[in-house]
Structure formats: structure tokens, C-alpha cells
Amino acid sequence: MFLEICIDNFESAINAVNGGCDRLEVCSSLQLGGLTPSVGFVSCLTLKVPETPLYCMIRPRAGNFVYSEDEMEANLEDVEWLKKAGAAGFVFGALTDSGELDRSACQSIIDAAKPLPVTLNRAIDVASDWRNTLEDAIQIGFKAVLTSGQEPTALDGVSVIQQMNEIAGDRIDILVGCGVNSSNVANLIEWTKCKMYHASASIIKDKKTNSVPMGKSDNQPLRITSVDEVRLLKTNMVP
């Protein structure tokens, strides 16, 4: 069984590694669903946790997954710089206005990332037809798909995730995420038959917020990955 932990700060990264995670998904702004991390952050992380693979999110903004030419130009530039910073892989997804996988945009990222692997992010969860999106992802060279089964949480999406896993076979990995924790991961394994899981394993560290908000999300408390929760996840993932 494989566990990826998503993080957006140094403390979370170190806790996740100390808890025994297999890989880190490196982001900024997890409260927005995860955005592209800075080159400096990734470069320093490679020194802090040198034995742990770092998969970098490529997502320039919050909101939908329909990207302009300018945004794609920036995405490709980010891939190049993050490769140099030590990324071991990338996480990306783009859709067309009609909700289909944007094959051209995705192919450009996959090509730029080579020889590093790319995971299709949860764009599949808002795609118009997940079956077509899954087949497109396989055809153009994604190595894995992160999904909650087109539902707010993986528990809600168990039926679709199970179908995805059956259709995928050994052609692409299904990475189950969103709401995955130590109390439900054993059931998710039993029900979906998937072998790869994604979680934040986070707890609230500091409820204090700035007296003058820097933005709409600034009133949210600071969340940090819990080393104990990561350990429990790994323990409960043992068949």
C-alpha cells in the first residue's frame, strides 16, 4: 500500500516523512485546493527530506481547470524550473470549456516533464464524463489519477472509484484522495480495492488569525500534518 501526503509548509513535510509517508505532493495554499509551490520551497525541501520523492502541483490559481494560453505558458515555465529544483514528478489537469480533458494542454505538460511522471489531478472529478477522461489520460501518458470519484469525499465516491480501478487495470494507477484518514482508510481499501491513497493528515495547530485579514481565506486556522495521523494511516493500510 502506498501513501502520499499533500503539504504546503516545511513542518508538515517533515512530519509526513517522520510518520512514514511514501511521497509528498508539494503545493502552496492547500486551503484553496493546492496551487503551484515556489521554486525556493521545493529546492529547500529536497535538502530537508532528500530521500522522499516530491511531486509538485502545477496549478496557477484557484477555480476551474480551464487555462488560457498565458496560464499554460506559465505552467510550462514552472515545470522547467521545478525540475531543476528537484521535483520527482508533477500533478496537473486541464479541461476544455465543455468539461473534457484538454489533451493538448495536458500533453504539453507531460512532454515538458519527461522523463518525470505526471499525475492527473482532481480535474477528473469535475469532468463531464469521467470514463472518457480516464481513457484520454491513459492514452496521452498520465501515470496516475487522483480522484474522489466525482464526489466531495472519497467515501461518497466509493462506487465510481471502484469502477475507475476496474477500468484502469494495470494501465494507470488510481490514487484515492479527499477525506482519507486513519479511521476510514481500511474501509476504502476493502471497498475500492485501490492500493494508493492521498491525504493531508492535518490537524489545527493555531486558531489565531491576523487581526487585519490579508484575504478572504486568511481567517482560516493554520493546519499542519500530524505525524501521529500519518503513522496511524500507514498502520491501518496494512492488509
FIKOLZA-1660 file (N, C-alpha, C; in steps of 0.1 Angstrom, whole numbers, plus 5000, padded with zeros to 4 digits):
% residues 239
   i   px   py   pz ch aa at
   1 5008 4988 5000  A  M  N
   1 5000 5000 5000  A  M CA
   1 5009 5013 5000  A  M  C
   2 5004 5023 4993  A  F  N
   2 5012 5035 4991  A  F CA
   2 5005 5047 4997  A  F  C
   3 5012 5056 5004  A  L  N
   3 5006 5068 5010  A  L CA
   3 5013 5080 5005  A  L  C
   4 5006 5089 4999  A  E  N
   4 5011 5102 4995  A  E CA
   4 5004 5113 5005  A  E  C
   5 5012 5122 5010  A  I  N
   5 5007 5132 5019  A  I CA
   5 5009 5146 5011  A  I  C
   6 4998 5154 5011  A  C  N
   6 4999 5167 5005  A  C CA
   6 5003 5177 5016  A  C  C
   7 5012 5186 5012  A  I  N
   7 5017 5196 5022  A  I CA
   7 5019 5209 5015  A  I  C
   8 5020 5220 5024  A  D  N
   8 5023 5233 5018  A  D CA
   8 5032 5241 5028  A  D  C
   9 5039 5234 5037  A  N  N
   9 5048 5241 5046  A  N CA
   9 5059 5231 5050  A  N  C
  10 5070 5236 5056  A  F  N
  10 5081 5227 5060  A  F CA
  10 5077 5218 5071  A  F  C
  11 5070 5223 5081  A  E  N
  11 5067 5215 5093  A  E CA
  11 5058 5203 5089  A  E  C
  12 5049 5205 5080  A  S  N
  12 5040 5194 5075  A  S CA
  12 5048 5184 5068  A  S  C
  13 5058 5188 5059  A  A  N
  13 5066 5179 5051  A  A CA
  13 5074 5170 5060  A  A  C
  14 5081 5176 5070  A  I  N
  14 5089 5168 5080  A  I CA
  14 5081 5159 5088  A  I  C
  15 5069 5163 5092  A  N  N
  15 5060 5154 5100  A  N CA
  15 5056 5142 5091  A  N  C
  16 5052 5145 5079  A  A  N
  16 5047 5135 5070  A  A CA
  16 5058 5124 5068  A  A  C
  17 5070 5129 5066  A  V  N
  17 5082 5120 5063  A  V CA
  17 5085 5112 5076  A  V  C
  18 5085 5118 5087  A  N  N
  18 5087 5111 5100  A  N CA
  18 5076 5101 5103  A  N  C
  19 5064 5104 5098  A  G  N
  19 5053 5094 5100  A  G CA
  19 5053 5082 5091  A  G  C
  20 5062 5083 5080  A  G  N
  20 5064 5071 5072  A  G CA
  20 5057 5072 5058  A  G  C
  21 5053 5084 5054  A  C  N
  21 5047 5085 5040  A  C CA
  21 5057 5081 5029  A  C  C
  22 5051 5077 5018  A  D  N
  22 5059 5072 5007  A  D CA
  22 5063 5083 4997  A  D  C
  23 5055 5094 4997  A  R  N
  23 5057 5105 4988  A  R CA
  23 5050 5118 4993  A  R  C
  24 5056 5129 4989  A  L  N
  24 5049 5142 4992  A  L CA
  24 5044 5148 4979  A  L  C
  25 5031 5153 4980  A  E  N
  25 5026 5162 4970  A  E CA
  25 5028 5176 4975  A  E  C
  26 5037 5183 4968  A  V  N
  26 5041 5197 4973  A  V CA
  26 5033 5207 4966  A  V  C
  27 5026 5216 4975  A  C  N
  27 5017 5226 4970  A  C CA
  27 5020 5239 4977  A  C  C
  28 5013 5249 4973  A  S  N
  28 5011 5261 4981  A  S CA
  28 4996 5262 4983  A  S  C
  29 4991 5269 4993  A  S  N
  29 4977 5272 4995  A  S CA
  29 4968 5260 4995  A  S  C
  30 4970 5250 5004  A  L  N
  30 4961 5239 5004  A  L CA
  30 4947 5243 5007  A  L  C
  31 4945 5254 5014  A  Q  N
  31 4931 5259 5017  A  Q CA
  31 4924 5263 5004  A  Q  C
  32 4931 5264 4993  A  L  N
  32 4925 5267 4980  A  L CA
  32 4925 5254 4971  A  L  C
  33 4928 5243 4977  A  G  N
  33 4928 5231 4969  A  G CA
  33 4942 5227 4964  A  G  C
  34 4952 5236 4967  A  G  N
  34 4966 5233 4963  A  G CA
  34 4969 5240 4950  A  G  C
  35 4979 5249 4951  A  L  N
  35 4984 5256 4940  A  L CA
  35 4999 5253 4938  A  L  C
  36 5005 5258 4927  A  T  N
  36 5019 5256 4924  A  T CA
  36 5028 5261 4935  A  T  C
  37 5037 5253 4940  A  P  N
  37 5046 5258 4950  A  P CA
  37 5058 5266 4944  A  P  C
  38 5065 5273 4953  A  S  N
  38 5076 5281 4948  A  S CA
  38 5088 5273 4946  A  S  C
  39 5097 5277 4937  A  V  N
  39 5109 5270 4934  A  V CA
  39 5118 5270 4947  A  V  C
  40 5118 5281 4954  A  G  N
  40 5126 5281 4967  A  G CA
  40 5122 5270 4977  A  G  C
  41 5108 5269 4978  A  F  N
  41 5103 5259 4988  A  F CA
  41 5107 5245 4984  A  F  C
  42 5105 5242 4971  A  V  N
  42 5109 5228 4966  A  V CA
  42 5124 5226 4967  A  V  C
  43 5132 5235 4963  A  S  N
  43 5146 5234 4964  A  S CA
  43 5151 5231 4978  A  S  C
  44 5145 5239 4988  A  C  N
  44 5149 5236 5002  A  C CA
  44 5144 5223 5007  A  C  C
  45 5132 5219 5003  A  L  N
  45 5126 5206 5007  A  L CA
  45 5135 5194 5003  A  L  C
  46 5141 5195 4991  A  T  N
  46 5150 5184 4987  A  T CA
  46 5162 5182 4996  A  T  C
  47 5165 5193 5003  A  L  N
  47 5176 5192 5013  A  L CA
  47 5171 5187 5026  A  L  C
  48 5159 5191 5030  A  K  N
  48 5153 5187 5043  A  K CA
  48 5149 5173 5043  A  K  C
  49 5143 5168 5032  A  V  N
  49 5138 5154 5031  A  V CA
  49 5143 5147 5018  A  V  C
  50 5157 5145 5017  A  P  N
  50 5163 5141 5005  A  P CA
  50 5159 5127 5000  A  P  C
  51 5154 5119 5009  A  E  N
  51 5150 5105 5005  A  E CA
  51 5136 5104 5000  A  E  C
  52 5128 5114 5001  A  T  N
  52 5114 5113 4998  A  T CA
  52 5110 5120 4985  A  T  C
  53 5104 5113 4976  A  P  N
  53 5100 5119 4963  A  P CA
  53 5090 5131 4965  A  P  C
  54 5093 5141 4957  A  L  N
  54 5084 5153 4958  A  L CA
  54 5077 5155 4944  A  L  C
  55 5064 5153 4945  A  Y  N
  55 5055 5156 4933  A  Y CA
  55 5050 5170 4934  A  Y  C
  56 5052 5179 4925  A  C  N
  56 5048 5193 4926  A  C CA
  56 5035 5195 4918  A  C  C
  57 5026 5202 4925  A  M  N
  57 5013 5206 4919  A  M CA
  57 5016 5217 4909  A  M  C
  58 5010 5216 4897  A  I  N
  58 5011 5227 4887  A  I CA
  58 4996 5232 4885  A  I  C
  59 4993 5242 4892  A  R  N
  59 4980 5248 4892  A  R CA
  59 4982 5263 4895  A  R  C
  60 4980 5272 4886  A  P  N
  60 4984 5286 4888  A  P CA
  60 4975 5294 4896  A  P  C
  61 4963 5289 4898  A  R  N
  61 4952 5297 4905  A  R CA
  61 4941 5287 4910  A  R  C
  62 4933 5293 4919  A  A  N
  62 4921 5285 4923  A  A CA
  62 4911 5286 4912  A  A  C
  63 4900 5278 4914  A  G  N
  63 4889 5279 4904  A  G CA
  63 4889 5267 4895  A  G  C
  64 4884 5270 4883  A  N  N
  64 4883 5259 4873  A  N CA
  64 4896 5254 4867  A  N  C
  65 4896 5244 4859  A  F  N
  65 4908 5239 4853  A  F CA
  65 4909 5242 4838  A  F  C
  66 4902 5253 4834  A  V  N
  66 4903 5258 4820  A  V CA
  66 4913 5269 4820  A  V  C
  67 4924 5266 4813  A  Y  N
  67 4936 5276 4813  A  Y CA
  67 4938 5283 4800  A  Y  C
  68 4941 5295 4801  A  S  N
  68 4944 5304 4789  A  S CA
  68 4958 5300 4784  A  S  C
  69 4961 5306 4772  A  E  N
  69 4975 5304 4767  A  E CA
  69 4985 5310 4776  A  E  C
  70 4982 5321 4782  A  D  N
  70 4992 5328 4791  A  D CA
  70 4994 5319 4803  A  D  C
  71 4983 5313 4809  A  E  N
  71 4985 5305 4820  A  E CA
  71 4992 5292 4817  A  E  C
  72 4990 5286 4805  A  M  N
  72 4998 5274 4801  A  M CA
  72 5012 5278 4799  A  M  C
  73 5015 5289 4794  A  E  N
  73 5029 5293 4793  A  E CA
  73 5036 5294 4806  A  E  C
  74 5029 5299 4816  A  A  N
  74 5034 5300 4830  A  A CA
  74 5036 5286 4836  A  A  C
  75 5026 5277 4833  A  N  N
  75 5026 5263 4838  A  N CA
  75 5039 5256 4833  A  N  C
  76 5041 5258 4820  A  L  N
  76 5053 5251 4814  A  L CA
  76 5066 5256 4819  A  L  C
  77 5066 5269 4822  A  E  N
  77 5078 5276 4828  A  E CA
  77 5080 5270 4842  A  E  C
  78 5069 5269 4849  A  D  N
  78 5070 5263 4863  A  D CA
  78 5076 5249 4863  A  D  C
  79 5071 5241 4853  A  V  N
  79 5077 5227 4852  A  V CA
  79 5092 5227 4850  A  V  C
  80 5096 5235 4841  A  E  N
  80 5111 5236 4838  A  E CA
  80 5119 5240 4851  A  E  C
  81 5114 5250 4858  A  W  N
  81 5122 5254 4870  A  W CA
  81 5121 5245 4881  A  W  C
  82 5109 5238 4883  A  L  N
  82 5107 5229 4894  A  L CA
  82 5115 5216 4891  A  L  C
  83 5117 5212 4879  A  K  N
  83 5125 5201 4876  A  K CA
  83 5139 5204 4880  A  K  C
  84 5144 5216 4878  A  K  N
  84 5158 5220 4882  A  K CA
  84 5159 5220 4897  A  K  C
  85 5148 5223 4904  A  A  N
  85 5148 5224 4918  A  A CA
  85 5147 5211 4925  A  A  C
  86 5144 5200 4918  A  G  N
  86 5145 5187 4924  A  G CA
  86 5132 5179 4924  A  G  C
  87 5122 5184 4917  A  A  N
  87 5109 5176 4916  A  A CA
  87 5111 5162 4911  A  A  C
  88 5104 5153 4916  A  A  N
  88 5104 5139 4912  A  A CA
  88 5093 5136 4902  A  A  C
  89 5083 5145 4902  A  G  N
  89 5071 5143 4893  A  G CA
  89 5062 5155 4895  A  G  C
  90 5051 5154 4888  A  F  N
  90 5042 5166 4888  A  F CA
  90 5027 5161 4888  A  F  C
  91 5019 5170 4892  A  V  N
  91 5004 5168 4894  A  V CA
  91 4997 5179 4886  A  V  C
  92 4989 5176 4876  A  F  N
  92 4983 5186 4867  A  F CA
  92 4971 5181 4861  A  F  C
  93 4962 5190 4857  A  G  N
  93 4950 5187 4850  A  G CA
  93 4944 5199 4843  A  G  C
  94 4939 5197 4831  A  A  N
  94 4933 5209 4824  A  A CA
  94 4921 5203 4817  A  A  C
  95 4910 5211 4817  A  L  N
  95 4898 5208 4810  A  L CA
  95 4894 5218 4799  A  L  C
  96 4886 5214 4790  A  T  N
  96 4881 5223 4780  A  T CA
  96 4868 5230 4786  A  T  C
  97 4863 5240 4779  A  D  N
  97 4851 5246 4783  A  D CA
  97 4839 5237 4785  A  D  C
  98 4839 5226 4777  A  S  N
  98 4828 5216 4777  A  S CA
  98 4831 5205 4788  A  S  C
  99 4842 5206 4795  A  G  N
  99 4844 5196 4806  A  G CA
  99 4851 5184 4802  A  G  C
 100 4857 5184 4790  A  E  N
 100 4865 5172 4785  A  E CA
 100 4880 5175 4789  A  E  C
 101 4888 5165 4789  A  L  N
 101 4902 5166 4792  A  L CA
 101 4908 5175 4781  A  L  C
 102 4915 5185 4784  A  D  N
 102 4922 5193 4774  A  D CA
 102 4935 5185 4771  A  D  C
 103 4934 5177 4760  A  R  N
 103 4945 5168 4757  A  R CA
 103 4958 5176 4753  A  R  C
 104 4956 5187 4746  A  S  N
 104 4967 5195 4741  A  S CA
 104 4975 5201 4753  A  S  C
 105 4967 5207 4762  A  A  N
 105 4974 5213 4774  A  A CA
 105 4981 5202 4782  A  A  C
 106 4974 5191 4785  A  C  N
 106 4979 5181 4793  A  C CA
 106 4992 5174 4786  A  C  C
 107 4991 5172 4773  A  Q  N
 107 5002 5166 4766  A  Q CA
 107 5014 5175 4767  A  Q  C
 108 5012 5188 4766  A  S  N
 108 5024 5197 4767  A  S CA
 108 5031 5197 4781  A  S  C
 109 5023 5195 4791  A  I  N
 109 5029 5193 4804  A  I CA
 109 5036 5180 4806  A  I  C
 110 5030 5169 4801  A  I  N
 110 5036 5156 4801  A  I CA
 110 5049 5156 4794  A  I  C
 111 5049 5162 4782  A  D  N
 111 5062 5163 4774  A  D CA
 111 5072 5171 4781  A  D  C
 112 5068 5183 4787  A  A  N
 112 5078 5191 4794  A  A CA
 112 5084 5184 4806  A  A  C
 113 5076 5176 4812  A  A  N
 113 5080 5169 4825  A  A CA
 113 5090 5158 4822  A  A  C
 114 5089 5152 4810  A  K  N
 114 5097 5140 4808  A  K CA
 114 5112 5142 4812  A  K  C
 115 5118 5132 4817  A  P  N
 115 5113 5118 4819  A  P CA
 115 5105 5116 4832  A  P  C
 116 5101 5127 4839  A  L  N
 116 5094 5126 4852  A  L CA
 116 5079 5123 4849  A  L  C
 117 5073 5115 4858  A  P  N
 117 5059 5112 4856  A  P CA
 117 5050 5123 4860  A  P  C
 118 5037 5122 4855  A  V  N
 118 5027 5132 4858  A  V CA
 118 5014 5125 4863  A  V  C
 119 5009 5130 4874  A  T  N
 119 4996 5125 4879  A  T CA
 119 4985 5135 4874  A  T  C
 120 4974 5129 4869  A  L  N
 120 4962 5138 4866  A  L CA
 120 4955 5142 4879  A  L  C
 121 4954 5155 4882  A  N  N
 121 4948 5159 4894  A  N CA
 121 4932 5157 4894  A  N  C
 122 4926 5163 4904  A  R  N
 122 4911 5161 4906  A  R CA
 122 4903 5168 4895  A  R  C
 123 4909 5173 4885  A  A  N
 123 4901 5178 4874  A  A CA
 123 4892 5167 4869  A  A  C
 124 4896 5155 4870  A  I  N
 124 4887 5144 4866  A  I CA
 124 4874 5144 4874  A  I  C
 125 4874 5149 4886  A  D  N
 125 4862 5149 4894  A  D CA
 125 4852 5159 4890  A  D  C
 126 4856 5169 4882  A  V  N
 126 4846 5178 4876  A  V CA
 126 4845 5177 4861  A  V  C
 127 4850 5167 4856  A  A  N
 127 4849 5164 4841  A  A CA
 127 4835 5160 4838  A  A  C
 128 4831 5163 4825  A  S  N
 128 4818 5159 4821  A  S CA
 128 4815 5144 4820  A  S  C
 129 4826 5137 4817  A  D  N
 129 4825 5122 4816  A  D CA
 129 4838 5116 4821  A  D  C
 130 4837 5110 4833  A  W  N
 130 4850 5105 4839  A  W CA
 130 4855 5094 4831  A  W  C
 131 4847 5086 4825  A  R  N
 131 4852 5074 4817  A  R CA
 131 4860 5078 4805  A  R  C
 132 4855 5088 4798  A  N  N
 132 4863 5093 4786  A  N CA
 132 4876 5100 4791  A  N  C
 133 4874 5107 4802  A  T  N
 133 4886 5114 4808  A  T CA
 133 4897 5104 4812  A  T  C
 134 4893 5093 4818  A  L  N
 134 4902 5083 4823  A  L CA
 134 4909 5077 4811  A  L  C
 135 4902 5074 4800  A  E  N
 135 4908 5068 4788  A  E CA
 135 4917 5078 4781  A  E  C
 136 4913 5090 4781  A  D  N
 136 4922 5101 4775  A  D CA
 136 4935 5102 4783  A  D  C
 137 4934 5102 4796  A  A  N
 137 4945 5103 4805  A  A CA
 137 4955 5091 4802  A  A  C
 138 4950 5079 4801  A  I  N
 138 4958 5068 4798  A  I CA
 138 4965 5069 4784  A  I  C
 139 4958 5074 4774  A  Q  N
 139 4963 5075 4761  A  Q CA
 139 4974 5085 4760  A  Q  C
 140 4973 5096 4767  A  I  N
 140 4983 5106 4765  A  I CA
 140 4995 5105 4774  A  I  C
 141 4994 5096 4784  A  G  N
 141 5006 5093 4792  A  G CA
 141 5007 5096 4806  A  G  C
 142 4995 5100 4812  A  F  N
 142 4995 5102 4827  A  F CA
 142 4998 5088 4833  A  F  C
 143 5005 5089 4845  A  K  N
 143 5008 5077 4852  A  K CA
 143 4999 5073 4863  A  K  C
 144 4991 5083 4868  A  A  N
 144 4982 5081 4879  A  A CA
 144 4971 5091 4878  A  A  C
 145 4960 5088 4885  A  V  N
 145 4948 5098 4886  A  V CA
 145 4945 5099 4900  A  V  C
 146 4944 5112 4905  A  L  N
 146 4940 5115 4918  A  L CA
 146 4925 5118 4918  A  L  C
 147 4917 5111 4926  A  T  N
 147 4902 5112 4925  A  T CA
 147 4895 5109 4938  A  T  C
 148 4884 5116 4939  A  S  N
 148 4874 5113 4950  A  S CA
 148 4862 5107 4944  A  S  C
 149 4862 5102 4931  A  G  N
 149 4851 5096 4925  A  G CA
 149 4840 5106 4921  A  G  C
 150 4844 5118 4918  A  Q  N
 150 4834 5128 4914  A  Q CA
 150 4824 5132 4925  A  Q  C
 151 4829 5130 4938  A  E  N
 151 4821 5134 4949  A  E CA
 151 4830 5143 4959  A  E  C
 152 4823 5149 4969  A  P  N
 152 4831 5158 4978  A  P CA
 152 4842 5150 4986  A  P  C
 153 4839 5138 4989  A  T  N
 153 4849 5129 4996  A  T CA
 153 4850 5116 4989  A  T  C
 154 4861 5109 4992  A  A  N
 154 4863 5096 4986  A  A CA
 154 4853 5086 4992  A  A  C
 155 4849 5087 5004  A  L  N
 155 4838 5078 5009  A  L CA
 155 4825 5080 5001  A  L  C
 156 4822 5092 4998  A  D  N
 156 4810 5094 4990  A  D CA
 156 4811 5088 4976  A  D  C
 157 4824 5088 4971  A  G  N
 157 4826 5084 4957  A  G CA
 157 4831 5070 4955  A  G  C
 158 4829 5062 4965  A  V  N
 158 4834 5048 4965  A  V CA
 158 4830 5040 4953  A  V  C
 159 4817 5041 4949  A  S  N
 159 4812 5034 4937  A  S CA
 159 4820 5037 4924  A  S  C
 160 4822 5050 4922  A  V  N
 160 4829 5054 4910  A  V CA
 160 4843 5051 4911  A  V  C
 161 4849 5052 4922  A  I  N
 161 4864 5049 4924  A  I CA
 161 4866 5034 4921  A  I  C
 162 4857 5026 4926  A  Q  N
 162 4858 5011 4923  A  Q CA
 162 4857 5008 4908  A  Q  C
 163 4848 5015 4901  A  Q  N
 163 4847 5014 4887  A  Q CA
 163 4859 5018 4880  A  Q  C
 164 4864 5030 4884  A  M  N
 164 4877 5035 4878  A  M CA
 164 4888 5025 4879  A  M  C
 165 4889 5019 4891  A  N  N
 165 4900 5010 4893  A  N CA
 165 4899 4997 4885  A  N  C
 166 4886 4993 4883  A  E  N
 166 4884 4981 4874  A  E CA
 166 4887 4984 4860  A  E  C
 167 4883 4996 4855  A  I  N
 167 4886 5000 4841  A  I CA
 167 4901 5002 4839  A  I  C
 168 4907 5008 4849  A  A  N
 168 4922 5012 4848  A  A CA
 168 4930 5000 4847  A  A  C
 169 4927 4989 4855  A  G  N
 169 4936 4977 4855  A  G CA
 169 4950 4981 4858  A  G  C
 170 4959 4976 4850  A  D  N
 170 4973 4980 4852  A  D CA
 170 4978 4990 4843  A  D  C
 171 4969 4997 4836  A  R  N
 171 4972 5008 4827  A  R CA
 171 4976 5021 4833  A  R  C
 172 4970 5024 4845  A  I  N
 172 4972 5036 4852  A  I CA
 172 4969 5034 4867  A  I  C
 173 4976 5041 4876  A  D  N
 173 4973 5040 4890  A  D CA
 173 4961 5049 4894  A  D  C
 174 4953 5044 4903  A  I  N
 174 4942 5052 4908  A  I CA
 174 4946 5056 4922  A  I  C
 175 4948 5069 4924  A  L  N
 175 4952 5075 4937  A  L CA
 175 4940 5081 4944  A  L  C
 176 4935 5074 4955  A  V  N
 176 4923 5078 4962  A  V CA
 176 4925 5089 4972  A  V  C
 177 4918 5100 4970  A  G  N
 177 4920 5112 4979  A  G CA
 177 4908 5119 4982  A  G  C
 178 4909 5128 4992  A  C  N
 178 4899 5137 4997  A  C CA
 178 4891 5131 5008  A  C  C
 179 4894 5135 5020  A  G  N
 179 4887 5130 5032  A  G CA
 179 4893 5116 5037  A  G  C
 180 4904 5112 5031  A  V  N
 180 4910 5100 5036  A  V CA
 180 4917 5102 5049  A  V  C
 181 4914 5093 5059  A  N  N
 181 4921 5094 5072  A  N CA
 181 4922 5080 5078  A  N  C
 182 4928 5080 5090  A  S  N
 182 4931 5067 5096  A  S CA
 182 4919 5059 5100  A  S  C
 183 4908 5066 5102  A  S  N
 183 4895 5059 5106  A  S CA
 183 4888 5053 5094  A  S  C
 184 4891 5057 5082  A  N  N
 184 4883 5052 5071  A  N CA
 184 4891 5045 5060  A  N  C
 185 4905 5046 5061  A  V  N
 185 4913 5041 5050  A  V CA
 185 4912 5026 5049  A  V  C
 186 4910 5018 5059  A  A  N
 186 4908 5004 5058  A  A CA
 186 4896 5000 5051  A  A  C
 187 4885 5007 5053  A  N  N
 187 4872 5005 5046  A  N CA
 187 4874 5009 5031  A  N  C
 188 4881 5020 5029  A  L  N
 188 4883 5024 5015  A  L CA
 188 4891 5014 5007  A  L  C
 189 4901 5008 5013  A  I  N
 189 4909 4997 5007  A  I CA
 189 4900 4985 5004  A  I  C
 190 4892 4981 5014  A  E  N
 190 4883 4970 5012  A  E CA
 190 4873 4972 5001  A  E  C
 191 4867 4984 5000  A  W  N
 191 4856 4987 4991  A  W CA
 191 4861 4990 4977  A  W  C
 192 4872 4997 4976  A  T  N
 192 4877 5002 4962  A  T CA
 192 4887 4992 4956  A  T  C
 193 4894 4985 4964  A  K  N
 193 4905 4976 4960  A  K CA
 193 4917 4984 4955  A  K  C
 194 4917 4997 4957  A  C  N
 194 4929 5005 4952  A  C CA
 194 4940 5003 4962  A  C  C
 195 4952 5006 4957  A  K  N
 195 4965 5004 4965  A  K CA
 195 4972 5017 4968  A  K  C
 196 4967 5028 4963  A  M  N
 196 4974 5041 4965  A  M CA
 196 4964 5051 4971  A  M  C
 197 4969 5058 4982  A  Y  N
 197 4960 5068 4989  A  Y CA
 197 4967 5081 4991  A  Y  C
 198 4959 5091 4992  A  H  N
 198 4964 5105 4993  A  H CA
 198 4956 5112 5004  A  H  C
 199 4963 5119 5013  A  A  N
 199 4957 5126 5024  A  A CA
 199 4966 5138 5029  A  A  C
 200 4959 5146 5036  A  S  N
 200 4967 5157 5042  A  S CA
 200 4971 5154 5057  A  S  C
 201 4963 5145 5063  A  A  N
 201 4966 5140 5077  A  A CA
 201 4968 5152 5086  A  A  C
 202 4961 5163 5084  A  S  N
 202 4964 5175 5091  A  S CA
 202 4955 5178 5103  A  S  C
 203 4960 5186 5112  A  I  N
 203 4952 5190 5124  A  I CA
 203 4954 5205 5125  A  I  C
 204 4945 5211 5133  A  I  N
 204 4947 5226 5135  A  I CA
 204 4958 5228 5145  A  I  C
 205 4968 5236 5141  A  K  N
 205 4979 5240 5150  A  K CA
 205 4976 5253 5157  A  K  C
 206 4971 5262 5150  A  D  N
 206 4969 5276 5156  A  D CA
 206 4956 5282 5151  A  D  C
 207 4947 5284 5161  A  K  N
 207 4935 5290 5157  A  K CA
 207 4935 5306 5156  A  K  C
 208 4947 5311 5159  A  K  N
 208 4948 5326 5158  A  K CA
 208 4948 5330 5144  A  K  C
 209 4942 5341 5141  A  T  N
 209 4942 5347 5128  A  T CA
 209 4947 5361 5129  A  T  C
 210 4951 5367 5117  A  N  N
 210 4955 5381 5117  A  N CA
 210 4944 5390 5121  A  N  C
 211 4946 5400 5129  A  S  N
 211 4936 5410 5132  A  S CA
 211 4931 5418 5120  A  S  C
 212 4940 5419 5110  A  V  N
 212 4936 5425 5098  A  V CA
 212 4938 5414 5087  A  V  C
 213 4927 5408 5082  A  P  N
 213 4929 5398 5072  A  P CA
 213 4936 5402 5059  A  P  C
 214 4945 5394 5054  A  M  N
 214 4952 5396 5042  A  M CA
 214 4944 5391 5030  A  M  C
 215 4933 5385 5032  A  G  N
 215 4925 5379 5021  A  G CA
 215 4913 5372 5027  A  G  C
 216 4904 5367 5019  A  K  N
 216 4892 5360 5023  A  K CA
 216 4895 5347 5031  A  K  C
 217 4906 5341 5027  A  S  N
 217 4909 5328 5034  A  S CA
 217 4918 5330 5046  A  S  C
 218 4922 5342 5049  A  D  N
 218 4932 5345 5059  A  D CA
 218 4926 5342 5073  A  D  C
 219 4913 5341 5074  A  N  N
 219 4907 5338 5087  A  N CA
 219 4906 5323 5091  A  N  C
 220 4912 5315 5082  A  Q  N
 220 4912 5301 5084  A  Q CA
 220 4924 5297 5093  A  Q  C
 221 4922 5288 5103  A  P  N
 221 4933 5284 5112  A  P CA
 221 4944 5277 5104  A  P  C
 222 4956 5278 5110  A  L  N
 222 4968 5271 5104  A  L CA
 222 4966 5256 5106  A  L  C
 223 4968 5248 5096  A  R  N
 223 4967 5233 5097  A  R CA
 223 4981 5228 5093  A  R  C
 224 4985 5218 5101  A  I  N
 224 4998 5211 5100  A  I CA
 224 4996 5196 5099  A  I  C
 225 5003 5189 5091  A  T  N
 225 5003 5175 5091  A  T CA
 225 5007 5169 5104  A  T  C
 226 4999 5159 5109  A  S  N
 226 5002 5153 5122  A  S CA
 226 5010 5140 5119  A  S  C
 227 5022 5139 5126  A  V  N
 227 5030 5127 5124  A  V CA
 227 5023 5115 5130  A  V  C
 228 5015 5117 5140  A  D  N
 228 5007 5105 5146  A  D CA
 228 4996 5100 5136  A  D  C
 229 4990 5110 5129  A  E  N
 229 4979 5106 5120  A  E CA
 229 4985 5099 5108  A  E  C
 230 4997 5103 5103  A  V  N
 230 5004 5096 5092  A  V CA
 230 5007 5082 5096  A  V  C
 231 5013 5080 5108  A  R  N
 231 5016 5067 5113  A  R CA
 231 5004 5058 5114  A  R  C
 232 4993 5064 5119  A  L  N
 232 4981 5056 5120  A  L CA
 232 4975 5052 5106  A  L  C
 233 4976 5061 5097  A  L  N
 233 4972 5058 5083  A  L CA
 233 4980 5046 5078  A  L  C
 234 4994 5047 5079  A  K  N
 234 5002 5036 5074  A  K CA
 234 4999 5023 5081  A  K  C
 235 4997 5024 5094  A  T  N
 235 4993 5011 5102  A  T CA
 235 4980 5005 5097  A  T  C
 236 4970 5014 5095  A  N  N
 236 4957 5009 5091  A  N CA
 236 4956 5005 5077  A  N  C
 237 4967 5008 5069  A  M  N
 237 4967 5004 5055  A  M CA
 237 4972 4990 5053  A  M  C
 238 4978 4984 5063  A  V  N
 238 4983 4971 5062  A  V CA
 238 4971 4961 5061  A  V  C
 239 4971 4953 5050  A  P  N
 239 4960 4943 5048  A  P CA
 239 4958 4934 5059  A  P  C
% end
